[in-house]
């Protein structure tokens, strides 16, 4: 179990357990979970020795979601950073630059790199 938490990554975010997990597989339990995961929304589920083990996420916990290809951060729920839109055109450079900088800052906050404003 310690291996799953030292460098945490999840295979995917699912609301129901997969049919045939491999030993050591880790999943983020999505909202509306069912089956063995019912009532365990937002927890991490680890399949070990033929049974599910669960981990409650802590504020500031960050894991890599392999299916999404990005880190997710737990801060009152799981959050993923959104891609910042590149500036377009050039007629209103100041406005576009401010918008781009604000989007970059929000992306860094969502990724847990900088604190919330």
Secondary structure, DSSP 8 states (H G I E B T S, - for coil): -HHHHHT-EES-EESS--TT--TT-EEEE-TT--GGGTT-TT-EEEEETTEEEEE---TT-EEEETTTTEEEEESSSEEE---------STTHHHHHHHHHHHHHHHHHHTTSS---
